Amino acid sequence: MVTRRQREILDLLTRCHAVDFHPSPAHLSRLVGIGGEKAIRSELGRLIMEGEVNGVEAGSGNTPARYRLKGCPCPWCKPSPTLVAEP
């Protein structure tokens, strides 16, 4: 079950994905206004365990991590078709 705080994070991530923006946990903590970066990371971990976040692509340098959200309609979050080898 998703808490109110987690729902706020998911809604914010979904709105950000609509404009192709992938905020870092530090940026998320400033946008959401609850807790700090450590609290956001904990909530993201719980969302992964709940199945609301299906995958994370780690960022490096100035590139933030990208989160694949279960209910997000953006191209990044939609599952890619699986390629099947023909016999």
C-alpha positions as CSV (number, residue, x, y, z in Angstrom):
1,M,0.0,0.0,0.0
2,V,1.3,3.4,-1.0
3,T,1.5,6.2,1.6
4,R,0.5,9.8,1.1
5,R,4.1,10.8,0.9
6,Q,4.9,8.1,-1.6
7,R,1.9,9.1,-3.7
8,E,3.2,12.7,-3.8
9,I,6.6,11.4,-5.0
10,L,5.0,9.2,-7.7
11,D,2.7,12.1,-8.9
12,L,5.6,14.5,-9.1
13,L,7.8,12.0,-11.0
14,T,4.9,11.3,-13.4
15,R,4.5,15.0,-14.1
16,C,8.3,15.4,-14.5
17,H,8.4,12.5,-17.0
18,A,5.6,14.2,-19.1
19,V,8.2,16.9,-19.9
20,D,11.2,14.5,-20.1
21,F,12.7,15.6,-16.8
22,H,14.2,13.1,-14.5
23,P,14.9,14.7,-11.1
24,S,17.5,13.5,-8.7
25,P,16.6,12.5,-5.1
26,A,18.1,15.8,-3.9
27,H,16.0,17.8,-6.4
28,L,12.9,15.7,-5.5
29,S,13.3,16.5,-1.8
30,R,13.3,20.2,-2.7
31,L,10.3,19.9,-5.0
32,V,8.2,17.7,-2.6
33,G,9.3,19.7,0.5
34,I,9.2,16.7,2.9
35,G,12.3,15.3,4.4
36,G,15.7,15.5,2.9
37,E,17.5,13.5,0.2
38,K,18.0,10.6,2.6
39,A,14.2,10.5,3.3
40,I,13.4,10.6,-0.5
41,R,15.9,7.7,-1.1
42,S,14.2,5.7,1.6
43,E,10.8,6.3,0.1
44,L,12.1,5.4,-3.4
45,G,13.4,2.1,-2.0
46,R,10.0,1.4,-0.5
47,L,8.3,2.2,-3.8
48,I,10.6,-0.3,-5.6
49,M,9.7,-2.9,-3.0
50,E,5.9,-2.1,-3.5
51,G,6.4,-2.5,-7.3
52,E,5.5,1.1,-8.1
53,V,9.0,1.8,-9.5
54,N,9.9,-1.0,-11.9
55,G,13.5,-0.1,-12.6
56,V,16.2,2.5,-12.0
57,E,18.9,3.5,-14.4
58,A,21.7,5.0,-12.3
59,G,23.0,8.3,-13.4
60,S,26.7,9.4,-13.4
61,G,28.2,12.9,-13.1
62,N,25.5,15.4,-13.9
63,T,23.1,12.8,-15.3
64,P,20.4,12.0,-12.7
65,A,19.0,8.5,-12.2
66,R,15.9,7.6,-14.2
67,Y,13.0,5.8,-12.6
68,R,10.6,3.5,-14.5
69,L,7.2,4.0,-13.0
70,K,4.4,1.4,-13.1
71,G,1.6,3.8,-14.0
72,C,3.5,6.4,-16.1
73,P,2.5,6.6,-19.8
74,C,5.8,8.3,-20.9
75,P,8.0,6.5,-23.5
76,W,10.7,5.9,-20.9
77,C,8.4,4.0,-18.5
78,K,6.5,1.9,-21.1
79,P,8.0,-1.6,-21.2
80,S,9.9,-2.2,-24.4
81,P,8.8,-5.2,-26.5
82,T,10.7,-8.3,-25.9
83,L,12.6,-9.6,-28.9
84,V,12.0,-13.3,-29.6
85,A,14.5,-15.2,-31.7
86,E,12.9,-17.1,-34.5
87,P,13.7,-20.8,-34.8
